[in-house]
Amino acid sequence: MSELPVLPPVLRARLASDFHVVRPLRSPVARAMAVAPFAALALVAAPLWFELRVDAPRLGWLQSWGWSLVQAVAGVAMVAAALREAVPGREWGRGALVPWLALPLLLVIVVTSTTFEASPIFVGRAWMWIGVMCFAGSLATALPGAALAAVLAARAWPTRPGLSGLIGGLGAGLMADAGWRLFCHFSEPAHVLGTHLVAVVVAGLCGAVLSHGLCRGFHAS
Amino acid sequence: MSDEMSAPGTDDQRLRALMASYQAGCFEAFDELYGLVAPRVRRYLSSQIRDASRAEDVLQETFLQLHRARRSYDPAYPLMPWVMAIARHCWLMELRRARRRPVADEDVAAHEPPVRGEAEGFADAADLDHALGILPAAQRQALLAHHQWGLSFEEIGERLGIAEAAAKLRSSRGVRRLREILSRR
């Protein structure tokens, strides 16, 4: 039987220099629960801080809170997907990545179309000011969640940090929009897709950049 | 890469147990883990990197990163896909670094300093001196006057008191004789 290769002394010394007991990371779903409080807070913050959308009675519970809950849960699921993507050897294949990346887009389109059908409210002349406010509000709400997702992903030593950050950021964007749509009663598709959805996408991009930057530091250190 | 990952069941169980021990604080487990895993990783890296020393560097880097990322390994899953994902990542990082590094090998060969040609010439000078010494004096004189000092055959003829054609003949015979002598060495 051939002799097994021996750990080189230089490498051995480097490993020994910072060797300590580690606790294996929990499953991605369990770790994604860390963002659940953020999802809950984002869901209720805008309607509590400002007010519940004025057409809530017309929409009913399912079309208002129901869809937002679905968005928030989908957001947490996306963060779990991002944390799985971050574990080496458990990265998503292309076939699974496309649905995950398309989920926020499809969900926001479906929610927007059903909401607009039930309660069509147009933005009118102030479209730009309202658009900027909704974009900034959604993005500002999403960024802490995107950062949290990026930090959680970076701890798992992702081989594609940008991608895991992107999925996590999109998830955080969905959570933020879940709450913001409970305040913003403008259901006009051009407004929702042009500001709310864009904020979700930008949150995803921010997550990607943050995750990439964090991992560069982690891997190099 | 699939061959590397398809470890037999018992082997996989052993690798998982070793990694779990390492996570739990048994440093010696890594020695055995290295012995079992390094040949597979080396095989994979050698198939991607032609330069053996670079492949060896990436192998060491892979194990360093395995150590840093050890908490991300879940013993509920096979070890080799986790190891190979990190090895592949290290290889890709090395590729990126290599692209950013200026490549020296070909450039050095392409930009050899002209002094090298001269140096080679100087290295043969002793042989040439010796060969010139063997030449008949008349041929040597005509040859050197034309090829070394740059005189025309007319000038050589005037200096030596011979016809231009005779100077040309002496020089060409001298060159032929010189070639014969040098080719024998």
Interface residues (C-beta under 8 A of the other chain):
Chain A: L4 P5 V6 L7 P8 V10 L11 R12 R14 L15 A16 F19 H20 V21 V22 R23 P24 L25 S27 A86 V87 P88 G89 R90 E91 R155 A156 W157 T159 F218 H219
Chain B: A20 Q23 A24 G25 F27 F30 D31 E32 Y34 G35 L36 A38 P39 Q60 F63 L64 Q65 H67 R68 A69 R70 R71 S72 Y73 D74 P75 Y77 P81 W82 V83 M84 A85 I86 R88 H89 M93
